[in-house]
C-alpha cells in the first residue's frame, strides 16, 4: 500500500491519463527519460509505459549508481578482500556486481573477507571496535549517498582511525545529464529529474538545460503529473524547470549537505560502466583526507578493464536500447546470474524490466 494514498488515487490517475492522451496528440514523437533508479522501478511497478500513447517513448537513463560502477572498482575491492587482515565493507547490492572476472560474492566464496553494511557510519563503528583489523569501505552512489560517506570520513578523522579507508567511486549526476541532453542519437525532448538527488542539489541545477525538466516524486500521480507537465511544455515550445516534488525538494536543495560534500571531496574525471569517461563526473578525497583513500593506501590499480561480455548495459544506460532488446536479457542474463550490472541492482533498468515488463510490443 502506498505511504501516500492521495498520490495513488485511481480516479485522479485516470483523469491525468486522459489529459496526457489529449496533449500527446499535439506533440508528435516524444522521447522522455527518467534518470533515477527509484523512478525506474516505480514506473515498472505501475505498468506506466504500457499506459502511455504510442508516440510517447519513456526511456531509462543512468540513474542507478550500482549499474555505473566500473568493473575495475569491483576488481580493486576484491583484491583488498583477499589481503590478510583486511575486511571489505559494502552495501548489499554491490557484492553481486560483476568485476572483470568475478564479483565480491564470488571473492567471498573463495575466502575473501567481505561483509555487508547498511551505512558508511557502520564502517566507522567497525573500525573503532576492531583496531587490529583493517577495513575498506566501497563508497559508491550519487549525490544522495555522498553526504553520508563524507560524514563517515569526517568522523574517522575526528576519531583518529588509522585502520579504515574508502574505495571512492562516487559519480555526479549533472555531467551525465549533459551527456544525455547533447546526444544526437537520443534526441531527448524532456527529462524527469531524479527526486532524491534533487533533494540534495535543488531544482535550480537544471536551469539552462535547453529541454523541459520536471522534478518528480515516486508515487503514481507524481509520475503521471510529471509526464503531463513535460508534454504541455513540449506542445507550447517552452523549456522550463518545474518542481512537482516541492514537499521534499527546495530550489537550492540542502546547502549543508552540499557544503559537506565540498569539504571532503573534489571533482575529478571519472569512468562510468558502459558509458566511458565523463569530465569532472567523479570525486576524490581532498588532500587533508587522502590518508583514507584505499586506492593510495593499498596501491590499487584502476585501469579500464575493457570488458567484452556481449552485455548491452552501456546502450541501455544511454537510453539507446530497451533492456529486452539485448540478446542476453532474460536468457543468459537474469537476476540470479547477472551478466551486466543493470540486472544486479533493484534499481537497475534490466532488473525492472525483468520483474515488471516494459512496453507491450
C-alpha positions in Angstrom: 0.0 0.0 0.0 1.3 3.5 -0.8 2.5 5.6 2.0 0.7 8.5 0.3 -2.7 7.2 -0.7 -3.8 10.5 -2.1 -0.9 10.2 -4.6 -2.2 6.8 -5.8 -5.9 7.7 -6.3 -7.2 5.6 -9.3 -9.8 8.2 -10.4 -7.2 11.0 -10.4 -4.8 8.7 -12.3 -7.4 8.1 -15.0 -8.0 11.9 -15.3 -4.3 12.5 -15.7 -4.0 9.8 -18.3 -6.9 11.3 -20.3 -5.1 14.7 -20.3 -1.8 13.1 -21.3 -3.5 11.4 -24.3 -5.1 14.7 -25.3 -1.9 16.7 -25.1 0.2 13.9 -26.7 -1.9 14.3 -29.9 -0.3 17.7 -30.4 3.3 16.7 -29.8 4.4 14.2 -32.4 7.0 11.6 -31.5 8.4 12.4 -28.0 11.4 10.9 -26.1 11.2 11.3 -22.3 13.7 10.0 -19.8 13.8 9.4 -16.1 17.3 9.4 -14.5 16.6 7.8 -11.2 16.6 4.1 -10.3 13.7 4.5 -7.9 11.7 6.2 -10.7 12.6 3.3 -13.0 11.2 0.7 -10.5 8.1 2.8 -9.7 7.4 3.2 -13.5 7.7 -0.6 -13.9 5.7 -1.4 -10.9 2.6 0.5 -12.0 3.0 -0.5 -15.7 3.2 3.1 -16.8 4.9 2.6 -20.2 2.0 0.4 -21.4 -0.5 3.1 -20.5 1.1 5.9 -22.5 0.2 6.9 -26.0 2.2 5.2 -28.7 4.1 8.4 -29.7 5.5 8.8 -26.2 8.6 6.8 -25.6 9.7 6.6 -21.9 13.4 5.7 -21.5 15.6 5.0 -18.5 18.9 6.7 -18.0 22.0 6.0 -15.9 20.2 6.6 -12.6 21.4 3.5 -10.8 24.8 4.0 -9.0 25.4 0.3 -8.8 25.0 0.0 -12.6 27.5 2.6 -13.5 30.3 1.5 -11.1 33.2 0.4 -13.3 34.4 -3.2 -13.2 37.9 -2.1 -12.1 36.5 -0.8 -8.9 35.0 -4.2 -8.1 38.3 -5.8 -9.0 40.1 -3.5 -6.6 37.6 -4.3 -3.9 38.1 -8.0 -4.5 41.9 -7.6 -4.3 41.6 -5.9 -0.9 39.2 -8.6 0.4 41.9 -11.3 -0.4 44.6 -9.5 1.6 45.4 -10.8 5.0 43.9 -8.8 7.8 41.6 -6.7 5.5 37.8 -6.8 5.5 35.9 -5.1 2.7 32.6 -3.5 3.8 30.0 -2.9 1.1 26.3 -2.1 0.5 24.4 -5.3 -0.1 23.5 -4.6 -3.8 27.2 -4.1 -4.6 28.5 -7.6 -3.8 27.0 -9.2 -6.8 28.2 -6.6 -9.3 30.5 -8.2 -11.8 34.1 -7.2 -12.0 36.3 -8.2 -14.9 36.4 -11.8 -13.8 34.3 -12.1 -10.6 32.1 -10.3 -8.1 32.7 -9.7 -4.4 30.2 -12.5 -3.7 32.5 -14.9 -5.6 35.6 -13.5 -3.9 33.9 -14.2 -0.6 33.1 -17.7 -1.6 36.8 -18.4 -2.1 37.9 -17.0 1.2 37.8 -13.2 0.8 36.7 -11.1 3.8 33.5 -9.3 2.6 30.8 -8.1 4.8 27.6 -6.1 4.1 26.8 -2.9 5.9 23.8 -0.6 5.6 25.6 2.7 6.3 29.1 4.1 5.9 28.9 5.1 9.6 28.8 1.4 10.4 32.2 1.2 8.8 33.5 3.8 11.3 32.0 1.8 14.1 33.6 -1.4 13.0 37.0 0.2 12.6 36.8 1.8 16.0 35.7 -1.5 17.6 38.4 -3.6 15.9 41.6 -1.6 15.8 43.8 -4.6 14.8 41.7 -5.3 11.6 41.9 -3.1 8.5 38.7 -2.1 6.8 37.9 -0.9 3.3 34.5 0.7 2.6 33.3 0.6 -1.0 32.0 4.1 -1.4 29.6 4.3 -4.3 26.5 6.4 -5.1 25.3 9.7 -6.4 24.7 13.0 -4.5 22.1 11.3 -2.4 24.7 9.0 -0.8 27.8 11.1 -0.9 27.0 13.3 2.2 26.8 10.2 4.4 30.2 9.0 3.2 31.6 12.5 3.7 30.3 12.4 7.3 31.9 9.0 7.8 35.3 10.3 6.6 35.0 13.3 8.9 34.2 11.0 11.9 37.1 8.8 11.0 39.4 11.8 11.0 37.9 13.1 14.3 38.4 9.7 16.0 41.9 9.3 14.6 41.2 5.9 12.9 44.1 4.5 11.0 42.6 1.2 10.0 39.8 2.5 7.8 40.0 3.6 4.1 37.4 4.3 1.5 37.4 3.0 -2.1 35.8 6.0 -3.6 33.7 5.6 -6.7 31.1 8.3 -6.4 29.5 9.7 -9.5 27.9 13.1 -10.1 24.5 13.4 -11.9 24.8 16.8 -13.7 27.6 15.7 -16.1 25.6 12.6 -17.1 22.6 14.8 -17.8 24.7 17.0 -20.0 25.8 13.9 -22.0 22.2 12.8 -22.5 21.0 16.3 -23.4 23.5 16.6 -26.2 23.3 13.1 -27.5 22.1 13.4 -31.2 21.1 9.8 -31.3 18.9 10.0 -28.3 17.1 13.3 -29.3 15.8 13.8 -25.8 12.7 16.0 -25.6 12.1 16.1 -21.8 13.6 14.9 -18.5 12.1 13.6 -15.3 14.7 14.8 -12.9 15.8 12.5 -10.0 13.9 13.2 -6.8 16.5 12.1 -4.3 19.4 13.8 -6.0 17.3 17.0 -6.4 16.6 17.0 -2.6 20.3 17.5 -2.1 21.2 19.7 -5.1 17.9 21.6 -5.5 15.9 22.3 -8.6 18.0 25.2 -9.8 20.8 22.9 -11.1 18.6 22.0 -14.1 18.2 25.6 -15.3 19.6 26.2 -18.8 19.5 22.6 -19.9 17.6 23.6 -23.1 14.9 20.9 -22.7 11.8 20.8 -20.4 12.6 19.4 -16.9 10.3 18.3 -14.2 11.4 17.2 -10.7 9.1 14.4 -9.6 8.3 12.2 -6.6 7.8 8.5 -6.8 4.1 7.9 -6.4 1.8 7.1 -9.4 0.3 10.6 -9.6 3.8 12.2 -9.2 4.9 10.3 -12.3 1.7 10.9 -14.3 1.8 14.6 -13.4 5.4 15.0 -14.4 4.7 13.4 -17.8 1.7 15.7 -18.4 3.7 18.8 -17.5 6.5 17.8 -19.8 4.1 17.2 -22.7 2.4 20.6 -22.1 5.8 22.4 -22.2 6.8 20.5 -25.3 3.5 21.3 -27.0 3.9 25.0 -26.0 7.6 25.1 -27.1 8.8 26.2 -23.6 11.9 24.9 -21.8 11.5 25.4 -18.1 12.2 23.6 -14.8 9.1 22.7 -12.9 9.2 21.2 -9.4 6.3 18.8 -8.7 8.1 17.4 -5.6 8.1 20.6 -3.6 7.1 18.6 -0.5 10.7 17.4 -0.4 12.8 19.4 -2.9 13.7 23.0 -2.4 15.1 25.4 -5.0 18.6 25.3 -3.5 18.3 21.8 -2.1 20.2 21.0 1.1 23.1 23.6 1.4 24.5 21.8 4.5 24.8 18.5 2.6 26.4 20.2 -0.4 28.9 22.1 1.8 29.9 18.8 3.5 30.5 17.2 0.1 32.7 20.0 -1.0 34.6 20.0 2.3 35.6 16.3 1.9 35.7 15.7 -1.8 36.8 17.5 -5.0 35.7 16.7 -8.6 37.7 14.6 -11.0 37.3 13.0 -14.4 35.7 9.5 -14.0 34.7 6.4 -15.9 31.1 5.1 -15.9 30.5 1.5 -16.7 29.2 1.1 -20.2 29.5 4.8 -20.9 33.1 5.8 -20.6 34.9 8.7 -19.1 33.0 11.9 -18.3 34.8 15.1 -17.4 34.5 16.1 -13.8 31.8 13.5 -13.1 33.5 11.7 -10.1 35.0 12.6 -6.8 38.2 12.1 -4.9 39.2 12.9 -1.4 40.7 16.3 -0.8 44.4 16.5 0.3 43.7 16.6 4.1 41.8 13.3 3.8 43.9 11.4 1.3 45.1 9.1 4.1 41.7 7.5 3.9 42.0 6.8 0.2 42.0 3.0 -0.3 43.4 3.2 -3.8 46.5 5.0 -2.5 46.9 3.1 0.8 46.5 -0.3 -0.8 48.3 0.6 -4.1 45.3 -0.5 -6.2 45.4 -0.3 -10.0 42.4 1.4 -11.6 42.9 0.8 -15.3 39.9 0.3 -17.7 39.2 -3.4 -17.9 37.7 -3.2 -21.4 35.1 -5.9 -20.7 33.5 -7.7 -23.6 30.7 -10.0 -22.4 28.1 -9.2 -25.1 26.2 -7.2 -22.4 24.4 -4.1 -23.7 24.3 -2.2 -20.4 26.1 0.8 -21.9 23.4 1.2 -24.6 20.7 0.7 -22.0 22.2 3.3 -19.7 22.4 5.8 -22.5 18.7 5.2 -23.5 19.7 3.9 -26.9 18.2 0.4 -26.2 15.5 -1.0 -24.1 16.7 -3.9 -21.8 14.6 -6.5 -23.5 16.3 -5.6 -26.8 19.6 -7.0 -25.5 20.1 -10.6 -26.8 21.2 -11.7 -23.3 18.2 -10.3 -21.5 16.1 -13.0 -19.8 18.1 -15.8 -21.3 21.8 -15.7 -20.2 21.4 -12.6 -18.1 18.8 -13.0 -15.3 18.8 -11.7 -11.7 20.1 -15.0 -10.3 23.0 -14.9 -12.8 23.6 -11.3 -13.9 26.0 -10.7 -16.8 25.7 -6.9 -16.5 25.3 -4.6 -13.6 21.9 -3.3 -14.8 20.5 -6.7 -13.8 22.0 -6.8 -10.4 20.6 -3.8 -8.6 16.9 -3.5 -7.6 17.1 -0.1 -9.2 18.7 -1.3 -12.5 16.8 -0.9 -15.7 17.2 -4.5 -16.7 16.1 -5.7 -13.3 13.0 -3.5 -13.5 12.1 -4.8 -17.0 12.7 -8.4 -15.9 10.5 -8.0 -12.8 7.7 -5.9 -14.2 8.0 -6.0 -18.0 8.2 -2.9 -20.2 6.5 -2.0 -23.4 3.8 -4.4 -24.6 5.3 -4.5 -28.1 
